[in-house]
Amino acid sequence: MKAYELRDLSITELKARLSDEKTSLQKLAFTKSVTGQVENPARLKEIRKEIARLHTVITQKSA
């Protein structure tokens, strides 16, 4: 999701989405550590960027 789309969501929705993304990242990282490979390694980078984007929007809305 793009940042301008995230700005339309409430802080509660953003925090729920952030927790989902963190869980997804943990599962993917665990899979990578156990098996040594993942189906789509670029997905790790995408999830980290999405988490950063969510943190940014939450901070902007809080201030």
Helices and strands as residue ranges (DSSP letters): H 3-6, H 11-35, H 42-62
